[in-house]
Amino acid sequence: MRVDILTVLPEMIEPFIGMSMLKRAQDKGLAEIFVHNLRDYTTNKWRRVDDYPFGGAAGMVMQIEPVERAIETLRAERPYDEVIFTSPDGDLLDQPTANSLSLKENIIILCGHYKGIDQRIRDHLITREISIGDYVLTGGELPAAVIADSIIRLIPGVLGDEESALSDSFQDNLLAPPIYTRPADWHGWRVPDVLLSGNERLIREWEYDRAVERTKELRPHLLEGNGSSQQK
C-alpha cells in the first residue's frame, strides 16, 4: 500500500509516520507513506496556498491550484483508489471503513486547513471525505495520521500477531473484552479464574459475554441489527 499525504504542515506528520507500527510497515516493505508540502505546488512567489473567500466570510480558504497540481502530479505516476479529504463533516471513520481502505493499493489524503478548502476541490477532485469525530481541529494533519494508522496496521504482516487486529474493538461490532497479564494477583485484585483455567472453550465464551456486556453499556448502537442474540 502507498499513502500520499498532502499538507501545508508536513512537520506535524513526519515524526508520527516514522515511529511504531507505521515505521515497521515501511521497514518491512508493506507500506509506503509520503508527505508532500502543498506549498511546493503553488506558483505564488510567496508560496501561499490560501486566499480570501468570495462573499466576505471570515477566515482564509485553500486554493484549487496547488491542490489540483499536487493530485495530478501524483496521478500521472500511478492510479489512485481514493482521494480522501479530512473534513469534520465527512463520513465518520469506523472500523469497517478502515478495513475497507486497508485493501486499497494507493491512497491520497488531503489535509484540510484554514477555514476550509475551495468547494470545487471537493466537487471534482475528492472521492471520499472522512471525519474522525464531531469536532473541529486546527487542520487535517492529525486526522490524516489517524486514518493512515488505522488502515496500515491492518495490512497482513504489520502486527507481530496476525490475529491481534481481528480481536480489536469494533471488529464484529463489539468492543474488546477486558484483558489481563501477570501477576495473577495484585494486592488482592485477581484475574478472573476462567482466564487461568486453560479451558479454551470457556475462555472464548467468557470473552464473548464480556464483549457483549461492554458494548451494551458503552456503545449500544453497535448491537442494533446485530444484537446480543448473536450466536457464539
GROMACS elastic network, one bead per residue, 0.5 to 0.9 nm:
[ bonds ]
;  ai    aj funct       b0    kb
    1    30     6  0.66047   500
    1    32     6  0.62460   500
    1    33     6  0.84934   500
    1   102     6  0.79771   500
    1   103     6  0.82406   500
    1   104     6  0.67973   500
    1   106     6  0.58013   500
    1   107     6  0.79849   500
    1   152     6  0.79083   500
    1   155     6  0.84417   500
    2    30     6  0.88254   500
    2    31     6  0.56511   500
    2    33     6  0.58675   500
    2    34     6  0.79103   500
    2   104     6  0.87218   500
    2   105     6  0.61621   500
    2   107     6  0.63249   500
    2   108     6  0.84834   500
    3    31     6  0.77405   500
    3    32     6  0.61649   500
    3    34     6  0.63473   500
    3    35     6  0.84973   500
    3   105     6  0.84214   500
    3   106     6  0.59567   500
    3   108     6  0.57950   500
    3   109     6  0.73192   500
    3   148     6  0.74216   500
    4    32     6  0.82531   500
    4    33     6  0.58556   500
    4    35     6  0.59029   500
    4    36     6  0.71909   500
    4    74     6  0.84784   500
    4   106     6  0.79580   500
    4   107     6  0.62994   500
    4   109     6  0.61998   500
    4   110     6  0.85032   500
    5    10     6  0.85469   500
    5    13     6  0.88384   500
    5    33     6  0.75856   500
    5    34     6  0.61762   500
    5    36     6  0.59935   500
    5    37     6  0.85943   500
    5   107     6  0.84973   500
    5   108     6  0.58343   500
    5   110     6  0.59962   500
    5   111     6  0.72885   500
    5   141     6  0.86958   500
    5   144     6  0.73274   500
    5   145     6  0.89178   500
    6     9     6  0.88517   500
    6    10     6  0.80410   500
    6    34     6  0.86920   500
    6    35     6  0.61784   500
    6    37     6  0.61812   500
    6    38     6  0.60565   500
    6    67     6  0.80213   500
    6    70     6  0.77166   500
    6    71     6  0.85511   500
    6   108     6  0.74421   500
    6   109     6  0.61686   500
    6   111     6  0.60160   500
    6   141     6  0.89491   500
    7    10     6  0.58574   500
    7    13     6  0.88891   500
    7    35     6  0.73880   500
    7    36     6  0.63010   500
    7    37     6  0.53894   500
    7    38     6  0.55636   500
    7    39     6  0.84055   500
    7   109     6  0.86959   500
    7   110     6  0.65149   500
    7   111     6  0.52663   500
    7   112     6  0.76178   500
    7   113     6  0.82175   500
    7   140     6  0.80292   500
    7   141     6  0.69953   500
    8    11     6  0.88992   500
    8    36     6  0.82308   500
    8    37     6  0.54388   500
    8    38     6  0.53851   500
    8    39     6  0.64453   500
    8    49     6  0.81996   500
    8   111     6  0.79402   500
    8   112     6  0.88714   500
    8   113     6  0.77592   500
    8   141     6  0.88436   500
    9    12     6  0.57796   500
    9    13     6  0.75989   500
    9    37     6  0.69110   500
    9    38     6  0.85459   500
    9   139     6  0.88917   500
    9   141     6  0.74349   500
   10    13     6  0.54595   500
   10    14     6  0.61151   500
   10    35     6  0.61910   500
   10    36     6  0.68175   500
   10    37     6  0.59937   500
   10    38     6  0.89533   500
   10   141     6  0.80721   500
   11    14     6  0.54529   500
   11    15     6  0.71580   500
   12    15     6  0.70063   500
   12    16     6  0.77273   500
   12   141     6  0.66529   500
   12   142     6  0.77982   500
   13    16     6  0.54105   500
   13    17     6  0.64548   500
   13    18     6  0.88703   500
   13    35     6  0.76048   500
   13   141     6  0.63899   500
   13   142     6  0.73904   500
   13   144     6  0.82307   500
   13   145     6  0.65412   500
   14    17     6  0.54647   500
   14    18     6  0.64107   500
   14    34     6  0.87940   500
   14    35     6  0.70946   500
   15    18     6  0.52643   500
   15    19     6  0.69153   500
   16    19     6  0.57281   500
   16    20     6  0.82775   500
   16    22     6  0.80569   500
   16    23     6  0.87616   500
   16   145     6  0.72456   500
   17    20     6  0.79402   500
   17    21     6  0.85109   500
   17    22     6  0.54695   500
   17    23     6  0.61724   500
   17    33     6  0.74478   500
   17   145     6  0.74542   500
   17   148     6  0.85849   500
   17   149     6  0.82913   500
   18    21     6  0.87861   500
   18    22     6  0.65742   500
   18    24     6  0.85731   500
   18    26     6  0.86893   500
   19    22     6  0.60741   500
   19    24     6  0.76085   500
   20    23     6  0.55207   500
   20    24     6  0.63146   500
   20    25     6  0.88170   500
   21    25     6  0.59936   500
   21    26     6  0.85455   500
   21   149     6  0.78478   500
   21   152     6  0.81537   500
   21   153     6  0.65119   500
   21   158     6  0.66721   500
   21   159     6  0.71436   500
   22    25     6  0.51383   500
   22    26     6  0.63617   500
   22    27     6  0.86384   500
   22    31     6  0.80187   500
   22    33     6  0.85030   500
   22   148     6  0.82436   500
   22   149     6  0.66069   500
   22   152     6  0.69256   500
   22   153     6  0.72361   500
   22   158     6  0.82138   500
   23    26     6  0.51529   500
   23    27     6  0.60227   500
   23    28     6  0.85415   500
   24    27     6  0.50398   500
   24    28     6  0.61041   500
   24    29     6  0.85623   500
   24    30     6  0.85363   500
   24    31     6  0.89551   500
   24   158     6  0.66956   500
   24   159     6  0.86034   500
   25    28     6  0.52807   500
   25    29     6  0.62874   500
   25    30     6  0.51052   500
   25    31     6  0.54177   500
   25    32     6  0.79095   500
   25   152     6  0.73725   500
   25   153     6  0.77639   500
   25   155     6  0.83272   500
   25   157     6  0.78984   500
   25   158     6  0.52960   500
   25   159     6  0.85125   500
   26    29     6  0.50395   500
   26    30     6  0.58439   500
   26    32     6  0.56314   500
   26    33     6  0.75368   500
   27    30     6  0.76631   500
   27    31     6  0.82937   500
   28    31     6  0.78256   500
   28   157     6  0.84026   500
   28   158     6  0.79464   500
   29    32     6  0.72886   500
   30   152     6  0.85839   500
   30   155     6  0.74275   500
   30   156     6  0.83467   500
   30   157     6  0.75924   500
   30   158     6  0.72828   500
   31   152     6  0.71313   500
   31   155     6  0.83854   500
   33   148     6  0.85700   500
   36    39     6  0.86898   500
   36    40     6  0.79085   500
   36    70     6  0.82160   500
   37    40     6  0.56809   500
   37    41     6  0.77191   500
   38    41     6  0.54318   500
   38    42     6  0.71492   500
   38    47     6  0.89032   500
   38    49     6  0.72960   500
   38    66     6  0.61089   500
   38    67     6  0.67911   500
   38    70     6  0.69648   500
   39    42     6  0.55620   500
   39    43     6  0.87321   500
   39    44     6  0.87310   500
   39    47     6  0.53055   500
   39    48     6  0.65992   500
   39    49     6  0.62817   500
   39    66     6  0.71439   500
   40    43     6  0.84424   500
   40    47     6  0.73523   500
   40    66     6  0.79245   500
   40    70     6  0.84816   500
   41    47     6  0.83964   500
   41    49     6  0.86575   500
   41    65     6  0.79163   500
   41    67     6  0.74537   500
   41    68     6  0.87683   500
   41    69     6  0.61129   500
   41    70     6  0.59484   500
   42    45     6  0.81038   500
   42    47     6  0.60481   500
   42    48     6  0.70608   500
   42    49     6  0.64983   500
   42    65     6  0.66970   500
   42    67     6  0.84378   500
   42    69     6  0.79173   500
   42    70     6  0.89495   500
   43    46     6  0.85684   500
   43    47     6  0.70419   500
   43    48     6  0.85136   500
   43    65     6  0.83805   500
   43    66     6  0.78693   500
   44    47     6  0.50074   500
   44    48     6  0.58624   500
   44    49     6  0.76914   500
   45    48     6  0.76188   500
   48    51     6  0.80249   500
   49    61     6  0.83904   500
   49    62     6  0.58258   500
   49    63     6  0.57589   500
   49    64     6  0.85231   500
   49    65     6  0.80386   500
   49    66     6  0.65222   500
   49    67     6  0.85604   500
   50    60     6  0.60676   500
   50    61     6  0.51620   500
   50    63     6  0.52706   500
   50    64     6  0.89917   500
   50   114     6  0.79392   500
   50   117     6  0.85773   500
   51    59     6  0.88907   500
   51    60     6  0.55030   500
   51    61     6  0.54452   500
   51    62     6  0.66357   500
   51    63     6  0.66522   500
   52    56     6  0.77172   500
   52    57     6  0.81704   500
   52    58     6  0.81672   500
   52    59     6  0.70270   500
   52    60     6  0.50367   500
   52    61     6  0.61475   500
   52    62     6  0.89621   500
   53    56     6  0.61282   500
   53    57     6  0.61362   500
   53    58     6  0.76113   500
   53    59     6  0.74302   500
   53    60     6  0.62744   500
   53    61     6  0.59747   500
   53   118     6  0.85190   500
   54    57     6  0.72247   500
   57    60     6  0.86746   500
   58   115     6  0.79374   500
   59   114     6  0.68501   500
   59   115     6  0.52417   500
   59   116     6  0.85405   500
   60   113     6  0.88951   500
   60   114     6  0.56150   500
   60   115     6  0.53599   500
   60   116     6  0.73765   500
   60   117     6  0.87188   500
   61   113     6  0.79353   500
   61   114     6  0.60593   500
   61   115     6  0.55697   500
   61   116     6  0.52877   500
   61   117     6  0.52393   500
   61   118     6  0.62909   500
   62    65     6  0.89835   500
   62    66     6  0.86555   500
   62    67     6  0.82671   500
   62   112     6  0.79595   500
   62   113     6  0.70673   500
   62   114     6  0.69632   500
   62   115     6  0.79366   500
   62   116     6  0.62564   500
   62   118     6  0.59926   500
   63    66     6  0.66852   500
   63    67     6  0.70830   500
   63   117     6  0.65781   500
   63   118     6  0.59052   500
   63   121     6  0.85053   500
   64    67     6  0.54364   500
   64    68     6  0.58988   500
   64    69     6  0.84132   500
   64   117     6  0.78478   500
   64   118     6  0.62815   500
   64   119     6  0.88468   500
   64   120     6  0.73618   500
   64   121     6  0.61677   500
   65    68     6  0.54004   500
   65    69     6  0.60817   500
   65    70     6  0.85880   500
   66    69     6  0.51131   500
   66    70     6  0.60416   500
   66    71     6  0.85885   500
   67    70     6  0.52223   500
   67    71     6  0.62017   500
   67    72     6  0.85469   500
   67   110     6  0.82480   500
   67   121     6  0.77284   500
   67   125     6  0.88461   500
   68    71     6  0.51811   500
   68    72     6  0.59499   500
   68    73     6  0.83675   500
   68   121     6  0.76456   500
   68   125     6  0.73651   500
   69    72     6  0.52325   500
   69    73     6  0.59688   500
   69    74     6  0.86446   500
   70    73     6  0.51859   500
   70    74     6  0.63987   500
   70    75     6  0.86836   500
   71    74     6  0.52646   500
   71    75     6  0.60974   500
   71    76     6  0.86241   500
   71    83     6  0.84274   500
   71   108     6  0.79030   500
   71   125     6  0.80924   500
   72    76     6  0.60381   500
   72    77     6  0.88107   500
   73    76     6  0.53150   500
   73    77     6  0.69931   500
   74    77     6  0.53980   500
   74    78     6  0.66845   500
   74    79     6  0.82827   500
   74    80     6  0.85510   500
   74   108     6  0.87241   500
   75    78     6  0.52224   500
   75    79     6  0.55999   500
   75    80     6  0.67026   500
   76    79     6  0.76645   500
   78   106     6  0.81734   500
   79   106     6  0.71258   500
   80    83     6  0.71288   500
   80   104     6  0.87281   500
   80   105     6  0.74710   500
   80   107     6  0.56303   500
   80   108     6  0.71383   500
   81   104     6  0.63449   500
   81   105     6  0.67970   500
   81   106     6  0.56581   500
   81   107     6  0.58765   500
   81   108     6  0.83614   500
   81   127     6  0.87403   500
   82   101     6  0.86331   500
   82   104     6  0.81471   500
   82   106     6  0.72033   500
   82   107     6  0.50786   500
   82   108     6  0.62982   500
   82   109     6  0.82412   500
   82   126     6  0.78512   500
   82   127     6  0.57954   500
   82   128     6  0.68003   500
   83   107     6  0.60534   500
   83   109     6  0.59290   500
   83   110     6  0.73337   500
   83   125     6  0.72945   500
   83   126     6  0.51718   500
   83   127     6  0.51830   500
   83   128     6  0.63057   500
   83   129     6  0.84580   500
   84   107     6  0.74505   500
   84   108     6  0.59930   500
   84   110     6  0.60147   500
   84   111     6  0.86215   500
   84   126     6  0.60205   500
   84   127     6  0.61733   500
   84   129     6  0.54499   500
   84   130     6  0.68779   500
   85    90     6  0.80516   500
   85   108     6  0.84920   500
   85   109     6  0.58636   500
   85   111     6  0.62656   500
   85   112     6  0.69051   500
   85   122     6  0.77781   500
   85   126     6  0.64646   500
   85   127     6  0.81142   500
   85   128     6  0.64062   500
   85   130     6  0.63188   500
   85   131     6  0.86397   500
   85   140     6  0.83070   500
   85   144     6  0.86933   500
   86    89     6  0.87630   500
   86    90     6  0.71976   500
   86   109     6  0.72099   500
   86   110     6  0.63730   500
   86   111     6  0.55120   500
   86   112     6  0.59118   500
   86   128     6  0.88483   500
   86   129     6  0.59318   500
   86   130     6  0.52123   500
   86   131     6  0.58925   500
   86   132     6  0.82207   500
   86   139     6  0.86335   500
   86   140     6  0.54522   500
   86   141     6  0.82663   500
   86   143     6  0.64120   500
   86   144     6  0.66445   500
   87    90     6  0.51790   500
   87    91     6  0.84816   500
   87   111     6  0.81506   500
   87   112     6  0.66278   500
   87   116     6  0.85845   500
   87   129     6  0.61453   500
   87   130     6  0.58272   500
   87   131     6  0.52133   500
   87   132     6  0.83168   500
   87   136     6  0.86211   500
   87   140     6  0.71484   500
   87   143     6  0.86153   500
   88    91     6  0.84229   500
   88    92     6  0.84594   500
   88   129     6  0.87592   500
   88   130     6  0.74337   500
   88   132     6  0.72439   500
   88   133     6  0.67131   500
   88   134     6  0.62048   500
   88   135     6  0.64238   500
   88   136     6  0.61004   500
   88   137     6  0.82479   500
   88   140     6  0.89767   500
   89    92     6  0.81684   500
   89   129     6  0.78267   500
   89   130     6  0.75923   500
   89   131     6  0.62920   500
   89   133     6  0.87424   500
   89   134     6  0.75982   500
   90    93     6  0.86143   500
   90   128     6  0.79047   500
   90   132     6  0.85120   500
   91    94     6  0.88939   500
   91   128     6  0.82132   500
   91   129     6  0.60852   500
   91   131     6  0.56481   500
   91   132     6  0.83595   500
   92    97     6  0.87146   500
   92   129     6  0.88140   500
   92   130     6  0.58649   500
   92   132     6  0.57404   500
   92   133     6  0.63742   500
   92   134     6  0.82495   500
   93    96     6  0.83946   500
   93    97     6  0.62046   500
   93    98     6  0.72294   500
   93   130     6  0.60814   500
   93   131     6  0.58737   500
   93   132     6  0.53375   500
   93   133     6  0.77203   500
   93   147     6  0.77847   500
   94    97     6  0.53671   500
   94    98     6  0.63768   500
   94    99     6  0.87456   500
   94   132     6  0.83199   500
   94   170     6  0.79212   500
   95    99     6  0.60241   500
   95   100     6  0.85429   500
   95   150     6  0.81392   500
   95   151     6  0.89964   500
   95   169     6  0.84156   500
   95   170     6  0.59180   500
   95   171     6  0.66293   500
   95   173     6  0.86102   500
   96   100     6  0.61313   500
   96   101     6  0.86111   500
   96   170     6  0.82368   500
   96   171     6  0.77619   500
   97   100     6  0.51312   500
   97   101     6  0.61537   500
   97   102     6  0.85593   500
   97   151     6  0.86460   500
   98   101     6  0.51572   500
   98   102     6  0.60554   500
   98   103     6  0.89613   500
   98   147     6  0.75259   500
   98   148     6  0.89845   500
   98   150     6  0.59446   500
   98   151     6  0.50091   500
   98   152     6  0.87468   500
   98   154     6  0.81280   500
   99   102     6  0.52816   500
   99   103     6  0.70640   500
   99   150     6  0.84797   500
   99   151     6  0.66094   500
   99   154     6  0.71260   500
  100   103     6  0.56817   500
  100   104     6  0.74303   500
  100   151     6  0.83403   500
  101   104     6  0.53838   500
  101   105     6  0.87133   500
  101   107     6  0.85022   500
  101   151     6  0.62295   500
  101   152     6  0.88940   500
  102   105     6  0.80950   500
  102   150     6  0.83823   500
  102   152     6  0.62458   500
  102   153     6  0.83829   500
  102   154     6  0.62745   500
  102   155     6  0.63282   500
  103   151     6  0.85490   500
  103   154     6  0.89459   500
  103   155     6  0.78825   500
  104   107     6  0.72292   500
  109   144     6  0.64708   500
  109   147     6  0.87656   500
  109   148     6  0.87490   500
  110   126     6  0.86456   500
  110   140     6  0.76802   500
  110   141     6  0.86748   500
  110   144     6  0.77370   500
  111   139     6  0.66948   500
  111   141     6  0.55435   500
  111   142     6  0.86517   500
  111   143     6  0.79167   500
  111   144     6  0.65277   500
  112   115     6  0.84718   500
  112   116     6  0.60821   500
  112   117     6  0.65954   500
  112   138     6  0.87519   500
  112   139     6  0.55134   500
  112   141     6  0.76604   500
  113   116     6  0.56861   500
  113   117     6  0.73021   500
  113   137     6  0.88645   500
  113   138     6  0.66984   500
  113   140     6  0.62681   500
  113   141     6  0.85125   500
  114   117     6  0.78452   500
  114   138     6  0.72715   500
  114   139     6  0.69489   500
  115   138     6  0.89345   500
  116   119     6  0.85396   500
  116   139     6  0.89476   500
  117   120     6  0.83224   500
  117   121     6  0.70162   500
  117   122     6  0.78159   500
  118   121     6  0.57250   500
  118   122     6  0.73388   500
  119   122     6  0.51848   500
  119   123     6  0.62168   500
  119   124     6  0.87289   500
  120   124     6  0.59105   500
  120   125     6  0.77185   500
  121   124     6  0.54964   500
  121   125     6  0.51610   500
  121   126     6  0.64711   500
  122   125     6  0.59035   500
  122   126     6  0.50549   500
  122   127     6  0.80148   500
  122   128     6  0.87041   500
  122   129     6  0.83829   500
  123   126     6  0.66687   500
  123   127     6  0.86765   500
  124   127     6  0.82212   500
  126   129     6  0.73243   500
  130   143     6  0.85785   500
  130   147     6  0.86310   500
  131   134     6  0.74755   500
  131   135     6  0.89058   500
  131   143     6  0.73088   500
  132   135     6  0.84159   500
  132   143     6  0.61594   500
  132   146     6  0.79093   500
  132   147     6  0.81669   500
  133   136     6  0.81891   500
  136   139     6  0.82508   500
  137   140     6  0.71055   500
  137   142     6  0.83645   500
  137   143     6  0.88419   500
  138   141     6  0.86973   500
  139   142     6  0.73303   500
  139   143     6  0.82862   500
  140   143     6  0.52887   500
  140   144     6  0.60618   500
  140   145     6  0.86948   500
  141   144     6  0.50912   500
  141   145     6  0.63144   500
  141   146     6  0.87039   500
  142   145     6  0.51204   500
  142   146     6  0.62294   500
  142   147     6  0.86696   500
  143   147     6  0.60626   500
  143   148     6  0.85282   500
  144   147     6  0.51189   500
  144   148     6  0.61302   500
  144   149     6  0.85504   500
  145   148     6  0.51495   500
  145   149     6  0.60904   500
  145   150     6  0.85409   500
  146   149     6  0.51631   500
  146   150     6  0.60380   500
  146   151     6  0.87147   500
  147   150     6  0.51862   500
  147   151     6  0.63784   500
  147   152     6  0.85709   500
  148   151     6  0.55243   500
  148   152     6  0.59522   500
  148   153     6  0.84159   500
  149   152     6  0.54252   500
  149   153     6  0.60183   500
  149   154     6  0.87651   500
  150   153     6  0.59789   500
  150   154     6  0.71850   500
  151   154     6  0.54915   500
  151   155     6  0.72412   500
  152   155     6  0.54542   500
  152   158     6  0.75473   500
  153   156     6  0.80821   500
  153   157     6  0.87405   500
  153   158     6  0.57765   500
  153   159     6  0.64430   500
  153   165     6  0.78004   500
  154   157     6  0.84455   500
  154   158     6  0.70587   500
  154   159     6  0.76453   500
  154   165     6  0.64025   500
  154   166     6  0.87711   500
  155   158     6  0.58395   500
  155   159     6  0.80605   500
  156   159     6  0.73368   500
  156   162     6  0.67081   500
  157   160     6  0.69827   500
  157   161     6  0.82122   500
  157   162     6  0.67481   500
  158   161     6  0.85921   500
  158   162     6  0.81325   500
  159   162     6  0.61660   500
  159   163     6  0.86410   500
  159   164     6  0.72549   500
  159   165     6  0.77075   500
  160   163     6  0.89163   500
  160   164     6  0.80258   500
  161   164     6  0.52900   500
  161   165     6  0.80557   500
  162   165     6  0.69685   500
  162   166     6  0.80090   500
  163   166     6  0.52851   500
  163   167     6  0.67789   500
  164   167     6  0.55467   500
  164   168     6  0.67644   500
  165   168     6  0.52384   500
  165   169     6  0.87782   500
  165   171     6  0.82965   500
  166   169     6  0.86506   500
  166   171     6  0.64213   500
  166   172     6  0.87858   500
  167   170     6  0.85830   500
  167   171     6  0.66339   500
  167   172     6  0.88272   500
  167   176     6  0.67226   500
  168   171     6  0.59296   500
  168   174     6  0.87070   500
  168   175     6  0.74152   500
  168   176     6  0.57862   500
  169   172     6  0.83271   500
  169   173     6  0.77452   500
  169   174     6  0.60277   500
  169   177     6  0.81729   500
  169   211     6  0.87592   500
  170   175     6  0.53168   500
  170   176     6  0.73582   500
  170   222     6  0.81581   500
  171   174     6  0.61368   500
  171   175     6  0.76083   500
  171   176     6  0.83605   500
  172   175     6  0.85893   500
  172   226     6  0.89292   500
  173   215     6  0.83924   500
  173   222     6  0.54310   500
  173   223     6  0.66949   500
  173   226     6  0.76882   500
  174   177     6  0.86942   500
  174   208     6  0.88697   500
  174   211     6  0.60782   500
  174   212     6  0.64471   500
  174   214     6  0.81855   500
  174   215     6  0.57838   500
  174   216     6  0.89577   500
  174   219     6  0.83937   500
  174   222     6  0.68165   500
  174   223     6  0.75191   500
  175   210     6  0.89854   500
  175   211     6  0.55395   500
  175   212     6  0.74082   500
  175   213     6  0.89680   500
  175   214     6  0.64728   500
  175   215     6  0.53902   500
  175   218     6  0.85117   500
  175   219     6  0.78743   500
  175   222     6  0.88379   500
  176   179     6  0.84930   500
  176   207     6  0.81682   500
  176   208     6  0.86339   500
  176   210     6  0.81985   500
  176   211     6  0.54426   500
  176   212     6  0.87863   500
  176   214     6  0.79568   500
  176   215     6  0.83875   500
  177   206     6  0.86923   500
  177   207     6  0.55292   500
  177   208     6  0.71556   500
  177   209     6  0.81914   500
  177   210     6  0.53062   500
  177   212     6  0.81815   500
  177   213     6  0.86728   500
  177   214     6  0.71852   500
  178   207     6  0.77015   500
  178   210     6  0.72398   500
  178   211     6  0.78144   500
  178   214     6  0.88304   500
  179   207     6  0.89695   500
  180   183     6  0.87800   500
  180   184     6  0.81404   500
  180   191     6  0.66870   500
  180   192     6  0.88618   500
  180   195     6  0.86874   500
  181   184     6  0.69737   500
  181   191     6  0.81607   500
  182   185     6  0.78330   500
  182   186     6  0.87516   500
  182   191     6  0.87130   500
  183   186     6  0.63219   500
  183   190     6  0.86235   500
  183   191     6  0.84029   500
  184   189     6  0.81431   500
  184   190     6  0.57771   500
  184   191     6  0.52701   500
  184   192     6  0.85961   500
  184   196     6  0.83661   500
  185   188     6  0.57275   500
  185   189     6  0.55444   500
  185   191     6  0.64965   500
  186   189     6  0.50370   500
  186   190     6  0.64689   500
  186   191     6  0.87728   500
  187   190     6  0.82066   500
  190   193     6  0.80632   500
  191   194     6  0.84845   500
  191   195     6  0.72191   500
  191   196     6  0.78219   500
  192   195     6  0.58099   500
  192   196     6  0.72960   500
  193   196     6  0.52762   500
  193   197     6  0.63446   500
  194   197     6  0.50267   500
  194   198     6  0.76974   500
  194   199     6  0.75693   500
  194   202     6  0.69035   500
  194   203     6  0.60373   500
  194   206     6  0.75674   500
  195   198     6  0.68992   500
  195   199     6  0.80551   500
  195   200     6  0.88350   500
  195   202     6  0.84760   500
  195   203     6  0.58852   500
  195   206     6  0.84634   500
  196   199     6  0.82402   500
  196   203     6  0.87665   500
  197   200     6  0.83022   500
  197   202     6  0.84418   500
  197   203     6  0.79770   500
  198   201     6  0.89942   500
  198   202     6  0.85991   500
  198   203     6  0.77614   500
  199   202     6  0.55176   500
  199   203     6  0.61484   500
  199   204     6  0.87400   500
  200   203     6  0.51059   500
  200   204     6  0.61619   500
  200   205     6  0.86205   500
  201   204     6  0.52784   500
  201   205     6  0.62420   500
  201   206     6  0.86257   500
  202   205     6  0.50738   500
  202   206     6  0.60558   500
  202   207     6  0.85716   500
  203   206     6  0.50672   500
  203   207     6  0.61505   500
  203   208     6  0.86055   500
  204   207     6  0.50790   500
  204   208     6  0.61339   500
  204   209     6  0.86110   500
  204   232     6  0.88506   500
  205   208     6  0.51230   500
  205   209     6  0.61293   500
  205   210     6  0.85797   500
  205   232     6  0.71786   500
  206   209     6  0.51905   500
  206   210     6  0.61334   500
  206   211     6  0.84919   500
  207   210     6  0.52183   500
  207   211     6  0.60322   500
  207   212     6  0.86714   500
  208   211     6  0.50349   500
  208   212     6  0.62589   500
  208   213     6  0.86457   500
  208   232     6  0.73133   500
  209   212     6  0.52159   500
  209   213     6  0.62135   500
  209   214     6  0.86971   500
  209   228     6  0.88300   500
  209   232     6  0.89115   500
  210   214     6  0.60901   500
  210   215     6  0.84675   500
  211   214     6  0.52454   500
  211   215     6  0.60969   500
  211   216     6  0.85898   500
  212   215     6  0.50900   500
  212   216     6  0.60787   500
  212   217     6  0.85838   500
  212   223     6  0.84138   500
  212   227     6  0.84891   500
  212   228     6  0.62254   500
  213   216     6  0.51967   500
  213   217     6  0.62452   500
  213   218     6  0.86143   500
  213   228     6  0.85373   500
  214   217     6  0.51081   500
  214   218     6  0.58792   500
  214   219     6  0.76390   500
  214   220     6  0.87317   500
  215   218     6  0.52412   500
  215   220     6  0.56500   500
  215   221     6  0.84166   500
  215   222     6  0.71295   500
  215   223     6  0.74037   500
  216   219     6  0.58766   500
  216   221     6  0.80251   500
  216   222     6  0.81892   500
  216   223     6  0.72581   500
  216   227     6  0.88978   500
  216   228     6  0.82132   500
  217   220     6  0.62824   500
  218   221     6  0.89625   500
  219   222     6  0.58245   500
  219   223     6  0.78619   500
  220   223     6  0.56254   500
  220   224     6  0.73021   500
  220   227     6  0.88170   500
  221   224     6  0.54139   500
  222   225     6  0.82340   500
  222   226     6  0.74928   500
  222   227     6  0.79922   500
  223   228     6  0.67539   500
  224   227     6  0.56484   500
  226   229     6  0.73775   500
  226   230     6  0.62948   500
  227   230     6  0.58640   500
  228   231     6  0.81751   500
  229   232     6  0.88344   500
